[in-house]
Amino acid sequence: MKVAVFSTHPFDRRFFDDANAAATRRHILTFLDARLDARSALLAAGHQAVCVFVNDRLDSATLEVLAEQGVRLLALRSAGFNHVDLVAAAQLGLSVARVPAYSPDAIAEHTVAMILTLNRKIHKAYARIREGNFALDGLLGFDLRGRTVGIAGTGKIGLNVARIMRGFDCEVIAYDPFPDEAGLATVGGRYVPWKQLLEQSDILSLHCPLNAETRHLVDAAAIAQMKENVMLINTSRGAVVDTRALINGLKNGRIGYVGLDVYEEEEGLFFADLSDQPIQDDVFARLLTFPNVLITGHQGFFTQEALTAIAETTIANISAFEENGKPLYPVRPAGIKGPEYRECIYVVAGWPIAFSVTA
């Protein structure tokens, strides 16, 4: 099958070439630097599938162009699928596949790295030492032992974060509309209501997908309920947090530390070298002015193990589709169903959400 691979980086080529070479059914991969949108979709002409990343745009306009070019499969090299108009895809007869799990350890470990860096101010100490400044003023941290860590979403990543933080002898509490009681109990955590999670967490870590109901889940009202000087970490999806409300929380001191690996308007920023250009996003630029904010460019997934799994699963999805018309891990408008997955959408406290299938 001929596959147009959009938003390609050098690391994508290496891992996808290796996965394709090792596959039983080999495919013709066309690597494209361009980000997919309605204009660049014309580059997919002559291909039966496109392989896309999290910041590619798969709205109805883009999907219509892809369908006109003869594309039949959208192979996402990600777990999340909030950037795809699934209804339009279904109407156009386009199949959608995703990578449901690649390395939950990678993102969980990145989450904990951000917690430790913010707390002990490792990033600041590194910069100081390089300038010959060995003073300790301004680098004061706190012991993690005994602190309460709140986990929003107990899919594989959330449970891994809970397990690691229990290793620091933290108290772990969690919220998930579809709780994994056995899984959380195994790592020594317990479930609490959402309001209690906000009120009791010294560190709040977000591990939920983005959908219409979780967009701005952490807004001004939620921030107002948090502990004074709370640490907020988001390695899930950027728009789960209302960035303007976050900035206000930083300004008034309600939020003491912020670690972000994602940003709600990251599409025009992340995965590119913009070091020779001014930042055009004023909201993002304002975030960078806070000394207690740590931002990484959506690199939580970026490990050898994760990239290997992403490439292999994506190739397997394409092979299965070519063989029998169905990818291994399809995404449908009504949710995801499969032998090892639970129903995607649940209604709890008035809002549907899919915490439990986050990978």
N, C-alpha and C positions, 0 to 999 in steps of 0.2 A: 504494500500500500504506500502511496506517496503522501508524505506528511509535511506540512509547512510548520516549522517551529518558530513561533514569534517570540520577541523579547529575549533573544538569545544572548548569553554571556559566554565568555571562554570556558567557564567551568561547566556550563550546560553541554557544550559540544563534546567535551571529554567523557562525561558520565553517560550521555545518551549514545555516543558512538560505542562505548564499551557494552552497554546494555543491549543495544541492537545487534552487535556482533555475537553476543552470547545467546541471543534468542533463537528459538526453533524457527520462527517465521521472521525473516529479516525485511526491513522496510527501507524505503528511499526517503531519507530525511533531508529537507531543505532548511538550513539554518538561516534565519532572518534576524537582523538587529532590530528591525522596526517593531514598535509596540502596536498591537492589533487595535484597530478602530475601523470605522466605516470606510475611510480612505485607503488605509493600508491593506484592507481585506482583499483588494484586487490582486495582491501578490499571491493569494492562495489559488489562483486559477491553475487548473490542471492537477490539483491535489484533492484527494478524497477525505483528508482529515487535517485538522489544525491542532497544534499543541500549544497551549497558552499558559501564561503565568498570572499571578494575582492582580497585577496592575494593567493587564490587557482589558480592553473594553468590549464586552460582548452584549451590547444592548440590541434592541430589535433592528435598528438600522444596520448595524454591523452584521448581524445574523442573516438578514435578507441578502446582503451582498455575498456572504459566504455560500449561502444556498444556491445563488445564481451561478457561482463558480463551480458548482458540483460537489461542494464539501458535504459530507454526511456525518462526520464525527467531530465533536469538540472534546479533545483530550486535555483535561486540566492537570497540570503538574502541581497540584495543591489539594489540600483537604477542603478548604473553604470554597464556596461557589456563589457567594453573594454578588459577584460581579457579572453573573450570567442571568439573562432574562430567560428563565426556564420555560415560561409559558410560550414565549415567542419561538423558542427552540422546538418545543413540541409541535406547535402549529406548522412550522416549516419542515418537520420531519427530521430534525437534527438530533442525533443521540449525544448525550453528555456523559462523560466519565470523569471520575476524580481519583485521587490517591487518598483513601480514607485514613491511612496511618503510615507514617514513614519512620520517624524517630521521635517519639514523645520525650525521650530522654534529652534530646538536643535542646528543645525549647524549654523544658523544665530546668535544665542545668543553666541555660542562659538567664532564665528568670532569677535563679538563686544568685548567679554572678552579679546581676544588677542590684539585688538586695544587699549583698556584701559590699559592693563598690560604693553604693550610696551611703550605707551606714558608716563604714570606716574611711570613706572619702579617699579611696585608693587613687581615683583619677586626679584629684587635686594634689595628693602627696607626690604622685609621679611627676606632675608638671613642676612642682616646687623643687624637688630634688635635682631635676635637670637644670634648674637655674641657680643651684647652690643654696637654696633656702631650706634649712633643716628645722625651722621653727614648727612647733606642734599646735600653736594657736589656730583655732578654726577647724581642726581635724578631729574633734571629740566625737566618738561614737557611743554605742550602747551595746550591752550584752544581749545577744539573741535569746539566750536561755531564759525561759519563763515568759517570753513575749507571746502574744496571741496573733497567730497568722490566719487570716481569712482567705479562703479559696472560693472564688465564684466560678463554679463549673467543675464538676469532678469526672470529666472524661479522662483519657489516659494521661494527658499532660497535667491536669489538675491533681490527679492522684499521685503522680510522680513528684510534683512540687511538695505535696503534703508529706510524702515519705521522707524527702530530703530534709524538710524543715523539722520534722519530728526527730531527726538525727541531731539537730541542734538543741533538742529538748524544749522546743517551742510547743505551746498548746495550739492545736490545729482545729479550727472550726470551718464549716463549709456550707454553701447553699447550692442546691441544684433542684430544679423542678421535678427531675426524675432521678432521685438519689440512688446511688450504688452503696447501699448500706454495708454489704459485706466487704466491698473494696475499701471503703473509707475506714471501717472498723479494723481491717487488717493493718493499716498504717497508723492506727491510733488516733484518728480524728473523729469528729462527731458533727452531725448536721444541726443547723439552727435556722430560724426564719431569716429572710433577707434583711429585715430591719435590724435584727440582732447582729447579723454579720457586720453591717455598717457601724453599729454602735460599739462593738467590742473589739474590732480588729486593730491591732497596732500596725500591722502590715496587711494590706489588702491586695491580692493578686488575682487578675482577671484572666479566665481561661474559657471564654464562651464564644460561640460563633456570632456572626453579624447577620441579623435579619431585621425585618421591619419593626419588630417589637424590642429588640435589644439595642437598636440604634439610640445612642445617648442614654443608655441604661444608667451610667454614672453621670448625672446632671447636677444642677445646682441644689435640687432638693435632696439628692442622695449625699452629696458632699456635706450639706448642712447637718446630716445625721452622723457623720463620721467623728471619730475621736480627734481631739486637738492634736496636731502634729503627726497625723497618720502618714504612713508611707504607702503610696499607691503605685502598683506595677501593672503595666498592660503589655502583654506579649501575645494577645489574641488578635483582635481586629481594631483598627484605629477609631472607627466611628462608634464603638461601644462607649467611648468617653466623649463628652461634650467639651471640646478643647477650650472654648471661651469660659465655660464654667470652671474648668480646671485652673485656668489662669487667675480667675477671681479667687479661687480657693487658695492658691499660692500667695496671692497678694495680701489676703486677710489672715494668713497664718493657719488656717484650718488644716491645710495640707503641708506637711513638713518636708516631704521627699517625693519625687516623682521619677519613675523609671519607665521609659517608653521604647519599645522596639517597633511600634507601629504608630501611624498618625492618620487621622481621618482624611486628609488631603494629600496623602503621600504619593499619589500617582505621578505628579510632575516633579517629584523630588528624589525619591529613593531609587536605588539601583543605577545611578548615573553619577559621574564626576562633574560636579558643578562648582569646583573650588575656584575657578577663574571667573565666576559670575556672581552678581548680587542675588541674595535670596528674595524672590518676588512675593513669597507668601508672608504677609505681615504677621499673621497669627503665629506661624511657626517661628519666625524671627523673634517674636516676643518671648516664646518659650525658651529660646536659647539664652536669653538675658538672665534667667534665674540661676543662681549658683547651686541650688538644690535640685536641679533637673538634669537627668542623665538620659540621653537619647542615642539609640543605635538604629541603623538603617535597615530594619527588617532582616536581621541576620540571625535570629534565633534558630532557624532551621538549618543554618549553614555549617553542617558537619559532613565529613566523608560518608558516614553511615547513612545520614538522611538523604544526601544527594544520590547515593547508590540506590536506595530504596525507591525514591521518587522516579528515577529513570527506569528502573526495572518494572515497577508497577505500571507506569505509563505505557511502556512498550507492550506489556502483557495485556493491557486494556485494548490497545490498537490491534494486537494479534487476535484476541478473542472476537473483536468486532468484525475483523476481516473474515474470520472463519465461520461465524454463525450469526452475525448481525447484531450481537449483543456484547457490550464491554463487560469486564468482570465486575466493575464497581460503578453502576449507572447512577445518575442523579435524575430525579423526576420532580415535576412541579409540586406534587403533594408530599414530597419527602423522600427519604431513603429507606428501602427495605431490603433485607438480605438475611441469609441464615445466621450471620454473626452480628447483625446490627438490630438495634431497637428502632421502633417507629421514630421518625425524625421530629415530628412536631407534637408537643404536648401543651395543654392549656392548664396553667397553674396560676392562681391569684390573678386571673384575667388576662394573662399574656402568654402566647405560645412562644416556646423557645426550644433550642436544640442542644443544650449544654452537653447532654450525655453522649452525643455522637462526635464531639469534637476530638480530633486526633492531632 
